[in-house]
Amino acid sequence: MKKGFFTDSFPPPAYLLMPALGLDISDHSVKYVELEKKGGQIFVRRFGEHLIPRGLIESGEIKNKEKLIDFLKALQKELKSKYLITALPEEKAFLARVKLPTMKEEEIRGALELQLEEHIPLSINEAIFDFKVIRETPDSNYIDVYLIAFPKKIVEDYRDVFTKAGFTLLALEMEMQASARTIVPQNEKNTLVVVDFGQTRASFAIISKNEVQFTTTIKVAGEELEKALMRNLMVDQIQAEKIKKEHGFVKSKEKEKIFNSILPIISVIKDEIGKYINYWNSSFEGHDLKKVSKILLCGGDSNLLGFPEYLSYELKLPVELGNPWVNIFSFEEYIPEIELKDSLSYAIALGLALKTL
């Protein structure tokens, strides 16, 4: 079984024994977390966020390598840290569940190469992929394999900018895989939806048997809420962001105009979540994978007042803000410097950092 995606492309034999930065890079910011373990207890050694100049990354694609390298060089000098693990943009990922005849593990990659184009819209020359066996029964003639692939150019672009900036890249993985590592309890037996509601996009993942089974991303997120408030309330971006944080999405006579301004955006997110829940529940009915029983939220804009309650009412499911520390430590033993509401925006970086411990 594979231990982690894309480790073959970036082998980390000795380094993974060392703590490393978990670095979450998006279109508009870089967030990092470094964890350390002392006496069996995990602590947050450091964390932080830096805004990325606009235009360097757009929709997950690196548009200006040289300027991004310069930005990352400055970050590397500031952090004085060489080793890191980062995530590839969720919107560029391709996932598939593939059924194969029972075979030896060393034969699986070759079998997937022969039928890769049947499952993802990339040729073998255009893709970098990895896999994990997710179901294998002794009395079955088949195995279920979880396949994840990215365009080769995307992987190589991210590798190049980090290595040229002076970092040693230990591994790459999918964003929602890192988020799930932090907010889905390790002993969770039910099927959940994780919603990462960020500033520039919203990503959804269906987690069953503690594995990411499906992901998708839409370009509707926090900045769209601010644009709607700016347009309807005739305020600037700073005021719109303040209104969003202070008033949220709560329906009342006093806040009716705010509520109605952002309702169309929130409705799109709700409809997308509902669509994929219905797809999952109908597709896997009768199989050993359970129906969705709960929704967990992470990402900076998941703190929007009234958002969990709205989703729960509309989708008829429990909706909770995730706890990014649930698999790291207990608050009875340690209180991190990152406040709980802020830690939701660090879920990916935390999951990446946790991978190295």
C-alpha positions as CSV (number, residue, x, y, z in Angstrom):
1,M,0.0,0.0,0.0
2,K,1.3,3.5,-0.8
3,K,2.2,5.5,2.2
4,G,1.5,8.9,0.6
5,F,0.8,10.4,-2.8
6,F,3.6,11.5,-5.1
7,T,6.4,10.4,-2.7
8,D,7.8,8.4,-5.6
9,S,8.4,11.6,-7.5
10,F,9.9,13.4,-4.5
11,P,11.5,10.7,-2.3
12,P,12.0,11.7,1.3
13,P,13.8,8.7,2.8
14,A,15.6,10.3,5.8
15,Y,14.0,13.7,5.9
16,L,10.6,12.5,6.9
17,L,12.0,11.6,10.3
18,M,12.5,15.4,10.9
19,P,9.8,17.9,11.6
20,A,9.0,20.1,8.6
21,L,6.9,23.0,7.7
22,G,3.4,22.3,6.4
23,L,2.9,25.0,3.8
24,D,-0.5,25.8,2.3
25,I,-0.2,27.9,-0.8
26,S,-3.2,29.4,-2.7
27,D,-3.9,32.1,-5.2
28,H,-3.7,34.9,-2.6
29,S,-1.8,33.6,0.5
30,V,0.7,31.3,2.1
31,K,0.0,29.7,5.5
32,Y,2.6,27.7,7.3
33,V,2.7,25.6,10.5
34,E,5.5,23.7,12.1
35,L,4.7,21.1,14.7
36,E,7.2,19.4,17.1
37,K,6.9,16.4,19.4
38,K,8.3,16.4,22.9
39,G,7.8,13.5,25.3
40,G,5.0,12.1,23.2
41,Q,3.1,15.4,23.1
42,I,2.7,17.5,20.0
43,F,3.2,21.3,20.1
44,V,2.9,24.1,17.7
45,R,6.4,25.4,17.2
46,R,5.4,28.3,14.9
47,F,2.8,29.4,12.4
48,G,2.0,32.4,10.2
49,E,0.5,33.8,7.0
50,H,1.7,36.0,4.2
51,L,-0.3,37.5,1.3
52,I,0.9,36.6,-2.2
53,P,0.9,39.5,-4.8
54,R,-2.0,39.1,-7.2
55,G,-1.4,37.5,-10.5
56,L,1.4,35.1,-9.5
57,I,-1.1,32.2,-9.1
58,E,-4.5,32.1,-10.6
59,S,-7.0,29.2,-10.1
60,G,-4.1,27.1,-8.9
61,E,-1.9,27.7,-11.9
62,I,1.4,29.4,-11.5
63,K,1.4,32.4,-13.9
64,N,4.6,34.1,-13.0
65,K,7.4,31.7,-11.9
66,E,10.1,34.2,-11.5
67,K,8.2,36.5,-9.2
68,L,6.8,33.6,-7.2
69,I,10.3,32.2,-6.8
70,D,11.5,35.6,-5.5
71,F,8.6,35.7,-3.0
72,L,9.3,32.2,-1.8
73,K,13.1,33.0,-1.5
74,A,12.2,35.9,0.9
75,L,9.9,33.6,2.8
76,Q,12.7,30.9,3.1
77,K,15.2,33.4,4.5
78,E,12.6,34.7,7.0
79,L,11.7,31.2,8.2
80,K,15.2,29.9,8.1
81,S,13.7,26.5,7.3
82,K,14.6,24.2,4.4
83,Y,12.3,21.3,4.6
84,L,8.6,21.4,3.8
85,I,5.6,19.5,2.6
86,T,3.0,21.3,0.5
87,A,-0.3,20.6,-1.3
88,L,-1.2,20.8,-4.9
89,P,-4.3,22.9,-6.0
90,E,-7.5,21.0,-5.4
91,E,-9.1,22.2,-8.6
92,K,-6.4,20.4,-10.6
93,A,-6.8,17.0,-9.1
94,F,-8.4,14.0,-10.7
95,L,-9.7,11.1,-8.6
96,A,-11.2,7.8,-9.5
97,R,-12.1,4.5,-7.8
98,V,-10.7,1.7,-10.0
99,K,-11.6,-2.0,-9.8
100,L,-8.8,-4.3,-10.7
101,P,-8.4,-8.0,-10.7
102,T,-6.5,-9.2,-7.6
103,M,-2.8,-8.8,-8.2
104,K,0.5,-8.2,-6.4
105,E,1.0,-4.6,-5.3
106,E,4.0,-4.1,-7.5
107,E,1.8,-4.9,-10.5
108,I,-0.8,-2.3,-9.7
109,R,1.0,0.7,-11.1
110,G,1.6,-0.9,-14.5
111,A,-2.1,-2.0,-14.7
112,L,-3.2,1.6,-13.9
113,E,-0.9,3.0,-16.6
114,L,-2.6,0.8,-19.2
115,Q,-6.1,2.1,-18.4
116,L,-5.4,5.6,-17.0
117,E,-7.2,7.4,-19.8
118,E,-10.3,5.4,-19.1
119,H,-10.6,7.1,-15.7
120,I,-9.1,10.6,-16.1
121,P,-8.9,13.1,-19.0
122,L,-5.1,12.9,-19.2
123,S,-2.7,10.6,-21.1
124,I,0.0,8.7,-19.3
125,N,2.6,11.3,-20.7
126,E,0.6,14.2,-19.3
127,A,-0.1,12.9,-15.8
128,I,1.7,12.1,-12.5
129,F,-0.4,9.7,-10.5
130,D,-0.4,7.6,-7.3
131,F,-2.8,5.1,-5.8
132,K,-3.9,3.4,-2.7
133,V,-5.6,0.0,-2.2
134,I,-8.8,0.9,-0.3
135,R,-10.6,-2.5,-0.3
136,E,-9.3,-6.0,-0.6
137,T,-11.0,-9.1,0.6
138,P,-9.4,-12.6,0.7
139,D,-12.4,-14.2,-1.0
140,S,-12.7,-11.7,-3.8
141,N,-11.2,-11.7,-7.3
142,Y,-11.1,-7.9,-7.3
143,I,-9.5,-5.0,-5.5
144,D,-10.7,-1.4,-5.3
145,V,-7.9,1.1,-5.9
146,Y,-8.1,4.8,-5.1
147,L,-6.4,6.7,-7.9
148,I,-5.3,10.4,-7.8
149,A,-3.6,12.2,-10.6
150,F,-2.5,15.7,-11.5
151,P,-1.3,17.3,-14.7
152,K,2.4,16.7,-15.0
153,K,3.0,20.4,-15.7
154,I,1.3,21.5,-12.5
155,V,3.4,19.1,-10.4
156,E,6.6,20.2,-12.1
157,D,5.8,23.9,-11.8
158,Y,5.2,23.7,-8.1
159,R,8.3,21.5,-7.6
160,D,10.4,24.0,-9.6
161,V,9.4,27.1,-7.7
162,F,10.0,25.6,-4.3
163,T,13.3,24.0,-5.1
164,K,14.6,27.2,-6.9
165,A,13.6,29.2,-3.8
166,G,15.8,27.1,-1.6
167,F,13.4,24.7,-0.1
168,T,13.7,20.9,0.0
169,L,10.3,19.6,-1.0
170,L,9.6,16.4,1.0
171,A,6.3,15.5,-0.6
172,L,3.2,16.8,-2.3
173,E,-0.4,15.8,-1.7
174,M,-4.0,16.9,-2.2
175,E,-5.4,19.8,-0.2
176,M,-8.5,18.0,1.0
177,Q,-6.4,15.0,2.1
178,A,-4.5,17.2,4.4
179,S,-7.7,18.9,5.7
180,A,-9.3,15.5,6.4
181,R,-6.2,14.4,8.3
182,T,-6.8,17.2,10.8
183,I,-10.6,17.6,11.2
184,V,-11.9,14.0,10.7
185,P,-11.4,12.0,13.9
186,Q,-9.2,9.0,13.3
187,N,-11.8,6.6,14.7
188,E,-14.6,8.1,12.6
189,K,-16.6,5.2,11.1
190,N,-19.3,7.3,9.3
191,T,-19.3,9.0,5.9
192,L,-18.8,12.7,6.2
193,V,-18.6,15.7,3.9
194,V,-15.7,18.1,4.5
195,V,-16.3,21.6,3.2
196,D,-13.3,24.0,3.0
197,F,-14.9,27.4,2.6
198,G,-12.0,29.7,1.8
199,Q,-11.5,33.2,0.4
200,T,-11.1,32.3,-3.3
201,R,-12.8,28.9,-3.6
202,A,-14.9,26.3,-1.9
203,S,-13.8,22.6,-1.9
204,F,-15.8,19.6,-1.0
205,A,-14.6,16.1,-0.1
206,I,-16.6,13.0,0.8
207,I,-14.7,11.0,3.4
208,S,-15.7,7.4,4.0
209,K,-13.7,4.8,6.0
210,N,-11.3,7.7,6.8
211,E,-10.3,8.0,3.1
212,V,-11.0,10.8,0.7
213,Q,-13.4,9.2,-1.8
214,F,-14.4,12.2,-3.9
215,T,-13.5,15.9,-4.2
216,T,-14.6,18.9,-6.2
217,T,-14.0,22.6,-6.2
218,I,-16.1,25.6,-7.2
219,K,-15.0,29.3,-7.7
220,V,-17.5,30.6,-5.3
221,A,-16.2,31.6,-1.9
222,G,-15.5,34.4,0.6
223,E,-14.4,37.1,-1.8
224,E,-17.7,36.7,-3.7
225,L,-19.6,37.5,-0.4
226,E,-17.6,40.7,-0.1
227,K,-18.2,41.7,-3.7
228,A,-22.0,41.2,-3.2
229,L,-21.9,43.4,-0.1
230,M,-19.9,46.1,-1.8
231,R,-22.4,46.1,-4.7
232,N,-25.6,46.0,-2.7
233,L,-24.6,48.1,0.3
234,M,-22.4,50.6,-1.6
235,V,-19.4,50.1,0.7
236,D,-15.7,49.5,0.0
237,Q,-13.9,46.2,0.4
238,I,-12.6,46.9,3.9
239,Q,-16.2,47.8,5.1
240,A,-17.6,44.7,3.3
241,E,-15.1,42.4,5.0
242,K,-16.0,43.9,8.4
243,I,-19.7,43.5,7.8
244,K,-19.2,39.9,6.7
245,K,-17.2,39.1,9.8
246,E,-19.4,41.0,12.3
247,H,-22.9,40.3,10.9
248,G,-22.5,37.1,9.0
249,F,-25.5,35.3,7.5
250,V,-28.2,35.7,10.1
251,K,-31.7,36.5,9.0
252,S,-33.3,39.3,10.9
253,K,-35.2,42.5,10.2
254,E,-32.2,44.6,11.0
255,K,-29.8,42.5,8.8
256,E,-32.3,41.7,6.0
257,K,-30.3,43.6,3.3
258,I,-27.0,41.9,4.4
259,F,-28.7,38.5,4.4
260,N,-30.3,39.0,1.0
261,S,-27.1,40.3,-0.5
262,I,-25.1,37.1,0.3
263,L,-28.0,34.6,0.1
264,P,-27.4,33.8,-3.7
265,I,-23.8,32.9,-3.1
266,I,-24.5,30.8,-0.1
267,S,-27.3,29.1,-2.0
268,V,-24.9,28.1,-4.7
269,I,-22.6,26.4,-2.2
270,K,-25.5,24.7,-0.5
271,D,-26.8,23.4,-3.8
272,E,-23.4,22.0,-4.8
273,I,-23.0,20.2,-1.5
274,G,-26.5,18.8,-1.8
275,K,-25.9,17.7,-5.4
276,Y,-22.8,15.6,-4.4
277,I,-24.4,14.2,-1.3
278,N,-27.3,13.0,-3.4
279,Y,-24.9,11.5,-6.0
280,W,-22.9,9.7,-3.3
281,N,-26.0,8.4,-1.4
282,S,-27.6,7.1,-4.6
283,S,-24.4,5.7,-6.2
284,F,-23.3,3.7,-3.2
285,E,-26.6,2.5,-1.8
286,G,-26.3,-1.2,-1.1
287,H,-22.5,-1.1,-1.0
288,D,-20.3,-1.3,2.1
289,L,-19.8,2.5,2.0
290,K,-22.3,4.4,4.1
291,K,-24.5,7.3,3.3
292,V,-23.4,10.8,4.4
293,S,-24.3,11.4,8.0
294,K,-22.6,14.8,8.8
295,I,-20.9,17.8,7.3
296,L,-17.7,19.3,8.8
297,L,-16.6,22.8,7.9
298,C,-13.1,24.3,7.7
299,G,-11.5,27.2,5.9
300,G,-11.5,30.9,7.0
301,D,-15.0,31.7,5.8
302,S,-16.6,28.7,7.5
303,N,-16.7,31.0,10.6
304,L,-19.5,33.0,8.9
305,L,-22.2,33.5,11.5
306,G,-25.3,31.5,10.6
307,F,-23.6,29.5,7.8
308,P,-23.6,26.1,9.7
309,E,-27.2,26.5,10.8
310,Y,-28.4,27.4,7.3
311,L,-26.7,24.4,5.7
312,S,-28.1,22.1,8.4
313,Y,-31.6,23.4,7.9
314,E,-31.5,23.2,4.1
315,L,-29.6,19.8,3.8
316,K,-31.3,18.1,6.8
317,L,-27.9,17.0,8.2
318,P,-25.9,17.9,11.2
319,V,-23.3,20.6,10.3
320,E,-20.4,21.4,12.6
321,L,-17.3,23.6,12.5
322,G,-14.4,21.1,12.4
323,N,-11.8,20.9,15.2
324,P,-8.4,21.0,13.4
325,W,-6.7,19.8,16.6
326,V,-8.8,16.7,17.2
327,N,-6.0,14.3,15.9
328,I,-3.1,16.3,17.3
329,F,-3.8,17.0,21.0
330,S,-6.4,17.5,23.6
331,F,-7.2,21.0,24.9
332,E,-6.9,19.6,28.4
333,E,-3.2,19.0,27.8
334,Y,-2.2,22.0,25.6
335,I,-3.8,25.2,24.4
336,P,-2.2,26.4,21.1
337,E,-1.5,30.1,20.3
338,I,-3.8,29.9,17.2
339,E,-7.3,30.6,18.3
340,L,-9.9,28.0,17.4
341,K,-11.8,30.2,14.9
342,D,-8.5,31.1,13.2
343,S,-7.2,27.5,13.2
344,L,-10.0,26.6,10.7
345,S,-8.0,28.5,8.0
346,Y,-4.9,26.5,8.9
347,A,-6.5,23.1,8.5
348,I,-4.5,22.3,5.3
349,A,-1.2,23.5,6.7
350,L,-1.8,21.6,9.9
351,G,-2.6,18.4,8.0
352,L,0.6,18.7,6.0
353,A,2.7,19.3,9.1
354,L,1.1,16.4,10.9
355,K,2.1,14.1,8.0
356,T,5.8,14.3,9.0
357,L,5.3,13.4,12.7
